[in-house]
């Protein structure tokens, strides 16, 4: 008997859903020409996607002044998040090099999106990541893109180092006290007065934390915003460029993938170029400041073996939450909040803790220093020792204000010593 098959037509006509499409664009520089290029890319992809009736426009994700070798691109990360959340079916980008110049990064991202059934279309190479031979082609082409990035990086390094050899100030864009436009360096007199004031105050005995506080109280703005602190003051005092001379290649880019900038501690040659630009500070004043910096470094900085001290990064300020740092005071060591050291007591009212006091408190508590996970400074005279097993040991210690510990004779000796130091430097 012949089998009879009857086709039953569907009663409901299913309307095909639109493909949700987004685009990714990037430029690696914040220069006007690059930003115009980015704007053009955004306009192009917005129009391109919306012209396709079968596509639903999600948006254009655009990173400016971010290199393609880094994963910390905010818009790129937002794009990935939206893909993971199921908001996007396809991503369009100009080329592999715009998406990522690191082969490993590119393949990891493409494979993750492939597992989410999200297609990536590379317009220049005409490759869909979901196609059969897509990953093979991407691997080959991404390797070329990474090598191109290395080649461009090496060319830039060669140009910069050649400029250093010839005593040129290369890529100098921001420096307090100067106006820098198109390679021309001029003194900004308003800021130069502040630079001279910083050097004068420091040579006359004022510390970097107090100078920073003075600048904040005067309402002096930094060149790129933020608060003045002791570290920024030290940077100015150490910068030989205020003398009109320049030590070149103090830092360099470690590699073309991470773009990490490291200090040149003898890895590459340095070049000292004289009279490269107008001077704000004379050499004698600058040298005096360097002598005082070195004198204070030897007097107050922790000894070399203290950098890995048992308390390092374990003491937490109960006021601002920052870590305590170890400082040398004559023949003793003290621990103080890093906020206090950078900005002064108007920002954090925490008090210093002598190291010998910390050790005596631990000895009284009869627990092993190696078992301490964290030390919380709850308030003046109170400490919480958090041990590795999670237990908390509360301890108190007596704090004696400096004003009570100084006799009249000690104050007079300190006054005379300070006057002699100022006379010696003048």
C-alpha positions in Angstrom: 0.0 0.0 0.0 1.4 3.3 -1.0 2.1 5.8 1.8 0.1 9.0 1.7 1.7 12.2 3.0 -0.3 15.4 3.3 1.5 18.8 3.8 -0.2 21.0 6.3 0.5 24.7 5.7 1.4 26.8 8.7 -1.4 29.2 9.8 0.9 31.7 11.4 3.4 33.5 9.1 6.7 34.0 11.0 8.3 37.4 10.3 12.1 37.0 10.3 13.7 38.9 13.1 16.2 41.6 12.3 19.9 41.0 12.9 21.2 43.3 15.7 24.3 45.0 14.3 26.9 47.2 16.0 30.2 48.7 14.8 33.6 49.2 16.4 35.9 52.1 15.5 39.2 53.2 17.1 42.1 55.7 16.7 45.3 55.5 18.7 45.9 59.3 19.0 44.0 62.3 20.3 45.3 64.6 17.6 42.7 66.6 15.6 43.3 64.7 12.4 42.7 61.4 14.1 39.6 62.6 15.9 38.2 63.8 12.6 38.9 60.3 11.2 37.1 58.8 14.1 34.1 61.0 13.6 34.0 60.0 9.9 34.1 56.3 10.9 31.2 56.8 13.3 29.1 58.6 10.6 30.0 56.0 8.0 29.0 53.0 10.1 25.9 54.6 11.4 24.6 55.2 7.8 26.0 51.8 6.6 24.1 49.7 9.2 20.8 51.7 9.0 20.7 51.3 5.2 20.2 47.6 5.5 16.5 47.0 6.2 17.1 43.5 7.6 19.5 44.9 10.2 18.7 46.6 13.5 21.1 49.4 14.4 22.6 49.0 17.9 25.3 51.7 17.8 28.9 52.5 17.1 31.4 51.8 19.9 34.4 54.2 19.5 37.7 54.5 21.4 39.8 57.5 20.9 43.5 57.8 21.9 43.7 54.1 22.8 46.2 51.7 21.3 44.9 48.5 19.7 47.4 46.4 21.7 45.7 47.1 25.0 42.6 45.4 26.4 41.7 48.4 28.7 39.8 50.2 25.9 36.6 51.3 27.6 34.3 51.2 24.6 35.7 47.9 23.4 35.0 46.4 26.9 31.4 47.9 26.7 31.0 46.2 23.3 32.0 42.8 24.7 29.7 43.2 27.7 26.7 44.0 25.4 27.6 40.9 23.3 27.7 38.7 26.5 24.4 40.2 27.5 22.8 39.0 24.2 22.2 42.5 22.8 24.3 42.1 19.6 24.3 39.5 16.8 27.1 41.0 14.6 30.0 43.4 14.9 31.4 45.3 12.0 34.9 46.8 12.1 37.2 48.4 9.5 40.1 46.0 9.8 41.9 43.5 12.0 44.4 46.2 13.1 41.5 48.4 14.3 40.0 45.5 16.3 43.3 44.4 17.9 47.0 44.3 17.0 47.8 41.6 19.5 47.2 38.2 17.8 46.4 36.4 21.0 44.0 39.1 22.2 42.2 39.1 18.8 41.8 35.4 18.7 40.6 35.1 22.3 37.9 37.8 21.7 36.8 36.3 18.4 36.5 32.8 19.8 34.5 34.1 22.8 32.1 35.9 20.5 31.9 32.8 18.3 30.8 30.8 21.3 28.1 33.4 21.8 27.1 33.1 18.1 28.2 36.7 17.5 29.7 37.3 14.1 32.6 39.7 13.6 32.9 41.1 10.1 36.3 42.7 9.1 35.4 45.0 6.2 38.9 45.5 4.7 39.8 41.8 4.7 36.2 40.7 3.8 36.2 38.0 6.6 33.3 36.8 8.7 34.5 35.1 11.9 31.6 32.6 11.8 32.6 31.4 8.4 34.3 28.0 7.9 37.8 29.4 7.1 37.4 32.6 9.1 39.6 31.7 12.1 42.5 30.4 9.9 42.5 33.6 7.8 42.2 35.8 11.0 45.2 34.0 12.6 47.4 34.7 9.6 46.3 38.3 9.0 46.4 39.1 12.7 50.0 38.0 12.8 50.8 40.4 10.0 49.0 43.2 11.9 51.0 42.5 15.1 54.2 42.5 13.1 53.2 45.8 11.4 52.6 47.3 14.9 56.1 46.2 16.0 57.6 47.7 12.8 55.9 51.0 13.3 56.9 51.1 17.0 60.6 50.4 16.0 60.5 53.2 13.5 59.1 55.6 16.1 61.8 54.6 18.6 64.5 55.1 16.0 63.2 58.6 15.2 63.0 59.6 18.9 66.4 58.2 19.8 68.0 59.9 16.8 66.5 63.1 18.1 68.0 62.5 21.5 71.4 61.9 20.0 71.2 65.3 18.4 70.0 67.0 21.6 66.4 67.5 20.6 63.5 67.7 23.0 61.2 65.0 21.4 57.5 64.7 22.3 57.6 67.3 25.1 54.0 68.4 25.5 53.3 69.3 29.2 55.6 71.0 31.6 54.6 73.4 34.4 56.2 76.8 33.9 56.4 76.6 30.1 54.1 77.1 27.1 54.7 74.4 24.5 53.2 74.7 21.0 54.3 72.9 17.9 57.7 72.2 19.3 58.3 75.8 20.4 59.0 76.3 24.1 58.3 79.6 25.8 58.3 80.6 29.5 54.9 81.0 31.0 55.7 83.8 33.4 52.7 83.2 35.8 53.7 79.6 36.3 57.4 80.4 36.3 56.9 82.6 39.4 55.4 79.5 41.1 58.4 77.3 40.1 60.9 79.9 41.5 58.8 80.2 44.7 59.0 76.4 45.1 62.7 76.3 44.8 63.2 79.3 47.1 60.9 77.9 49.8 62.6 74.5 49.7 66.1 76.0 49.9 65.0 78.1 52.8 63.9 75.1 54.8 60.3 74.4 53.9 59.4 70.7 53.3 57.7 69.4 50.2 54.4 68.6 52.1 54.2 72.2 53.4 55.0 73.7 50.0 52.2 71.6 48.5 49.8 72.8 51.2 50.8 76.4 50.5 50.1 75.9 46.8 46.7 74.4 47.6 45.9 77.3 49.9 46.9 79.8 47.2 44.6 78.1 44.8 47.3 77.3 42.3 46.1 74.9 39.6 48.2 72.1 38.3 48.8 71.8 34.5 46.5 68.8 34.1 44.3 69.2 37.2 44.4 67.3 40.5 45.8 68.4 43.9 49.3 69.5 44.6 51.1 67.0 46.9 54.7 66.4 48.0 55.4 64.0 45.1 54.5 66.7 42.5 56.7 69.2 44.3 59.6 66.7 44.3 59.2 66.2 40.6 59.6 69.9 40.0 62.6 70.1 42.3 64.3 67.2 40.5 63.5 68.3 36.9 66.8 69.6 35.4 64.8 71.1 32.4 64.1 74.2 34.6 67.7 75.1 34.1 67.3 75.3 30.3 69.2 72.0 29.9 67.7 68.5 29.4 68.7 65.0 30.3 67.2 62.9 27.5 65.9 59.3 27.5 65.2 59.1 31.2 62.3 56.8 30.3 61.5 54.5 27.4 58.7 52.2 26.1 59.4 48.6 27.1 57.7 46.9 24.2 55.2 47.6 21.4 52.5 45.3 22.9 52.1 46.6 26.4 53.3 50.1 25.7 54.7 50.1 29.3 56.9 53.1 30.1 59.8 52.3 32.4 62.7 54.3 33.9 66.0 54.0 32.1 68.3 52.6 34.8 71.2 52.0 32.5 69.4 49.9 29.8 69.9 52.6 27.2 72.2 55.6 26.8 71.2 59.0 28.2 72.1 62.3 26.6 72.6 65.6 28.4 71.8 68.5 26.1 72.6 72.1 27.1 70.6 75.3 26.3 67.8 73.4 24.7 65.2 76.0 25.8 64.9 79.1 28.1 65.8 78.6 31.7 63.6 79.4 34.7 66.1 78.5 37.5 69.8 79.1 37.5 72.2 76.1 37.9 73.4 77.2 41.3 69.8 77.3 42.7 69.0 73.9 41.2 72.2 72.3 42.6 71.4 73.6 46.1 68.0 72.0 45.9 69.6 68.7 44.8 72.0 68.7 47.7 69.1 69.3 50.2 67.0 66.5 48.5 69.9 64.1 48.9 70.6 65.2 52.5 66.9 64.6 53.4 66.8 61.4 51.5 69.7 60.0 53.6 68.2 61.4 56.8 64.5 60.4 56.4 64.2 57.6 53.9 64.0 54.0 55.1 67.1 51.9 54.8 67.3 49.6 51.7 66.4 46.5 53.7 63.3 48.3 55.0 61.6 48.1 51.6 60.4 44.6 52.4 59.7 45.1 56.0 57.3 42.8 57.9 54.9 45.7 58.3 55.1 46.9 54.6 51.6 47.5 53.1 49.9 46.0 56.2 49.2 49.1 58.3 45.9 50.7 57.3 44.9 54.3 58.3 41.5 54.3 60.1 40.8 57.9 58.8 41.4 57.8 55.1 42.0 54.0 54.5 45.4 54.4 52.9 48.5 52.4 53.7 51.1 53.5 56.2 54.7 54.1 54.9 58.0 53.6 56.7 60.1 56.8 57.3 63.4 57.3 59.0 63.7 59.9 61.8 67.4 60.2 62.7 68.3 56.8 64.2 64.7 55.5 64.5 61.9 54.5 62.2 58.3 55.6 62.2 55.2 54.6 60.3 52.9 57.3 58.9 49.8 57.5 56.7 50.7 58.0 53.0 48.0 60.6 52.6 49.5 62.7 55.5 52.9 62.4 53.9 51.7 63.6 50.5 49.1 66.2 51.5 49.7 67.1 55.1 47.5 67.1 58.2 44.8 69.3 56.7 43.9 66.2 54.6 44.4 63.4 57.1 44.8 63.9 60.9 46.4 60.6 61.5 49.4 60.4 63.8 52.7 58.6 63.3 53.5 55.3 65.1 57.1 54.6 66.2 58.3 51.2 64.9 59.6 50.2 68.3 56.2 50.9 69.8 54.6 48.5 67.3 57.1 45.8 68.0 56.7 46.2 71.8 52.9 46.0 71.4 53.3 42.8 69.4 55.7 41.3 72.0 53.2 42.1 74.8 50.4 40.4 72.8 52.6 37.3 72.5 51.7 36.5 68.8 54.0 35.9 65.9 54.7 38.9 63.6 54.6 36.6 60.6 50.9 35.7 61.3 49.8 39.3 61.0 47.6 39.9 57.9 46.7 43.5 58.6 47.1 46.3 61.2 44.2 48.7 61.5 44.8 52.1 63.1 41.3 52.5 64.6 42.0 55.8 66.4 44.9 57.4 68.2 46.4 54.9 70.7 44.2 51.9 69.4 45.3 49.2 67.0 43.5 46.1 65.7 45.8 43.3 64.6 44.1 41.0 62.0 45.8 37.6 62.0 45.9 35.1 59.1 43.3 32.9 60.8 40.8 35.8 60.9 41.1 36.5 64.6 41.4 40.1 65.8 43.7 41.2 68.6 42.9 44.7 70.0 45.8 46.6 71.5 46.4 50.1 73.0 49.6 52.1 73.1 50.4 55.5 74.7 51.0 58.4 72.4 53.0 61.3 73.7 52.6 64.5 71.7 55.8 66.1 70.5 55.1 69.3 72.4 55.2 67.4 75.7 58.4 65.6 74.9 60.4 68.7 74.1 62.2 70.7 76.8 63.0 74.4 76.5 66.7 73.5 75.9 65.8 71.1 73.1 63.6 73.7 71.4 66.5 76.2 71.6 69.0 73.7 70.2 66.6 73.0 67.3 66.1 76.7 66.6 69.8 77.3 66.5 70.4 74.3 64.3 67.7 75.5 61.8 69.2 79.0 61.7 72.7 77.6 61.0 71.3 75.4 58.2 69.6 78.4 56.5 72.8 80.5 56.8 74.9 77.7 55.3 72.6 77.5 52.2 72.3 81.2 51.6 
